Amino acid sequence: MVQTEQEHSVNTDYGLRRGILSPMETLAQSVSTMAPTTTPAATIPLVCALAGNGTWLAYVLATVAVLLVARCIGRYARLSASPGSLYTYASMTLPPWLGATAAWSLLLAYVATGSSVIGGFYYYANLLLHDATGHLYSAVWLAALVTGASIWIAYRDVKISARLMLWIEAASVTVIVIMVTLLLVGHGRRWDWDELHLRGMTGSGLRLGLVLALFSFVGFESATTLGSEARDPLRTIPRAVLQSAVLAGAFFTVCAYAEVLGFHTAGQDLSTSQAPMHVLARVVRVPVLGLLIDIGALVSLFAGTLACITAAARVLLLMAHNGLAHGSLRNTHARNQTPSRAVIITGIAALLPVAVLAARGASGLDVYGWLGSLATYGFIVAYALVCVALPRYLRDQGVFRRGAQIIPWLAGLAMLLALVGNFYPVPEGPYGKLPYIYLAYLTAGLLWFVFRRHRKAAAPSGS
């Protein structure tokens, strides 16, 4: 039974190009969806505002939670590979309505993450353009530019997309690693005891900071959306998922410690800094690094937009194959072998909320935070459903071992706590509306699922 299901899951290509991506290109999909360069530049300061000297600990705990989820996803990925990723895994075992919940949650997660990084892109683009020319440019135009370029590349060739994302992320992360190394070497062998003793940190601050730190990792599993296109997917995809979680966790934790250390050295507050990378570049006496990291963040956000559209389109493709989306979206391009229609739809869906918010004068960093938080709801729900379903799936496949349910239970509990941390205490301002937006969206998706299911049941047999 196991071998039959494996062969079916791997041999179904859904019209996509089979075995085109190398292990490094598959890993690039997960890394780029996380857009790791933006975490030191934008997310760590936000976590620091909550967790203070416990910022590094928030990232350690977030890494542990993500590794638990990665282990669960990896167990699925060793047995099954398809473009639907977590949606496929959940639907194999859970009741159909919960499978639909995972599908709609994951689609929202990738699209909203795409919207988030588009917002970050127009923020950094205007930052650099203003420094270069003294002028600010239309945020809507900049958002449309990066989305249009991402749609065009994702439409053309997934291999070009993966290679471009790989080189962009490698270059931008390297610059940050150089600056972090200079910070740590410049401080000598002295430890920052304020950080290590967690001076001034509160339990509630750490809890809220942990929830925000999880946003840095969302999308680490997106290599699973390349199940048809990765080479030897039952080996390369599980490795890519685990590698992205481990590498990101180490990178974010070290950056969190080094950034707080650098701001202690500078006598400034990281949580209120508008240009943290420039401050740190002055601390290490290499000011040009601040500019290079801003440029790196800009191109990383472009790679993140491309990665999110690539992942979302493949989830939408499988949803169309399974009757959760319009049948026309199951078609792939005859020559490019990409889900061309799904790419266009998900790209437009990612752009629209950004364009509306930008036209109303919203800051790029506000868009990054709002839509990124909305995406987190979708990811957490999808992760939790996959973890809960794993023990039964292993039993169905005849590979369940004693104690195999411990990691899924711990991972599911971690995601439940993260979800509660997003809902309570109720956030202020726009963040307080996001849970209701997610619930309204999910309700609409499930109503569509019920409508399609009833319509199919009422159709004459053989039609």
Rosetta blueprint (number, residue, H / E / L):
1 M L
2 V H
3 Q H
4 T H
5 E H
6 Q H
7 E H
8 H H
9 S H
10 V H
11 N H
12 T L
13 D L
14 Y L
15 G L
16 L L
17 R L
18 R L
19 G L
20 I L
21 L E
22 S L
23 P H
24 M H
25 E H
26 T H
27 L H
28 A H
29 Q H
30 S H
31 V H
32 S H
33 T H
34 M H
35 A L
36 P L
37 T L
38 T H
39 T H
40 P H
41 A H
42 A H
43 T H
44 I H
45 P H
46 L H
47 V H
48 C H
49 A H
50 L H
51 A H
52 G H
53 N H
54 G H
55 T H
56 W H
57 L H
58 A H
59 Y H
60 V H
61 L H
62 A H
63 T H
64 V H
65 A H
66 V H
67 L H
68 L H
69 V H
70 A H
71 R H
72 C H
73 I H
74 G H
75 R H
76 Y H
77 A H
78 R L
79 L L
80 S L
81 A L
82 S L
83 P L
84 G L
85 S L
86 L H
87 Y H
88 T H
89 Y H
90 A H
91 S H
92 M L
93 T L
94 L L
95 P L
96 P H
97 W H
98 L H
99 G H
100 A H
101 T H
102 A H
103 A H
104 W H
105 S H
106 L H
107 L H
108 L H
109 A H
110 Y H
111 V H
112 A H
113 T H
114 G H
115 S H
116 S H
117 V H
118 I H
119 G H
120 G H
121 F H
122 Y H
123 Y H
124 Y H
125 A H
126 N H
127 L H
128 L H
129 L H
130 H H
131 D H
132 A H
133 T H
134 G L
135 H L
136 L L
137 Y L
138 S L
139 A H
140 V H
141 W H
142 L H
143 A H
144 A H
145 L H
146 V H
147 T H
148 G H
149 A H
150 S H
151 I H
152 W H
153 I H
154 A H
155 Y H
156 R H
157 D L
158 V H
159 K H
160 I H
161 S H
162 A H
163 R H
164 L H
165 M H
166 L H
167 W H
168 I H
169 E H
170 A H
171 A H
172 S H
173 V H
174 T H
175 V H
176 I H
177 V H
178 I H
179 M H
180 V H
181 T H
182 L H
183 L H
184 L H
185 V H
186 G H
187 H L
188 G L
189 R L
190 R L
191 W L
192 D L
193 W H
194 D H
195 E H
196 L H
197 H L
198 L L
199 R L
200 G L
201 M L
202 T L
203 G H
204 S H
205 G H
206 L H
207 R H
208 L H
209 G H
210 L H
211 V H
212 L H
213 A H
214 L H
215 F H
216 S L
217 F L
218 V L
219 G L
220 F L
221 E L
222 S H
223 A H
224 T H
225 T H
226 L H
227 G L
228 S L
229 E L
230 A E
231 R L
232 D L
233 P H
234 L H
235 R H
236 T H
237 I H
238 P H
239 R H
240 A H
241 V H
242 L H
243 Q H
244 S H
245 A H
246 V H
247 L H
248 A H
249 G H
250 A H
251 F H
252 F H
253 T H
254 V H
255 C H
256 A H
257 Y H
258 A H
259 E H
260 V H
261 L H
262 G H
263 F H
264 H H
265 T H
266 A H
267 G L
268 Q L
269 D L
270 L H
271 S H
272 T H
273 S L
274 Q L
275 A L
276 P H
277 M H
278 H H
279 V H
280 L H
281 A H
282 R H
283 V H
284 V L
285 R L
286 V L
287 P L
288 V H
289 L H
290 G H
291 L H
292 L H
293 I H
294 D H
295 I H
296 G H
297 A H
298 L H
299 V H
300 S H
301 L H
302 F H
303 A H
304 G H
305 T H
306 L H
307 A H
308 C H
309 I H
310 T H
311 A H
312 A H
313 A H
314 R H
315 V H
316 L H
317 L H
318 L H
319 M H
320 A H
321 H H
322 N L
323 G L
324 L L
325 A L
326 H L
327 G H
328 S H
329 L H
330 R H
331 N L
332 T L
333 H L
334 A L
335 R L
336 N L
337 Q L
338 T L
339 P L
340 S H
341 R H
342 A H
343 V H
344 I H
345 I H
346 T H
347 G H
348 I H
349 A H
350 A H
351 L H
352 L H
353 P H
354 V H
355 A H
356 V H
357 L H
358 A H
359 A H
360 R L
361 G L
362 A L
363 S L
364 G H
365 L H
366 D H
367 V H
368 Y H
369 G H
370 W H
371 L H
372 G H
373 S H
374 L H
375 A H
376 T H
377 Y H
378 G H
379 F H
380 I H
381 V H
382 A H
383 Y H
384 A H
385 L H
386 V H
387 C H
388 V H
389 A H
390 L H
391 P H
392 R H
393 Y H
394 L H
395 R H
396 D H
397 Q L
398 G L
399 V L
400 F L
401 R L
402 R L
403 G L
404 A L
405 Q L
406 I H
407 I H
408 P H
409 W H
410 L H
411 A H
412 G H
413 L H
414 A H
415 M H
416 L H
417 L H
418 A H
419 L H
420 V H
421 G H
422 N H
423 F H
424 Y L
425 P L
426 V L
427 P L
428 E L
429 G H
430 P H
431 Y H
432 G H
433 K H
434 L H
435 P H
436 Y H
437 I H
438 Y H
439 L H
440 A H
441 Y H
442 L H
443 T H
444 A H
445 G H
446 L H
447 L H
448 W H
449 F H
450 V H
451 F H
452 R H
453 R H
454 H H
455 R H
456 K H
457 A H
458 A H
459 A L
460 P L
461 S L
462 G L
463 S L
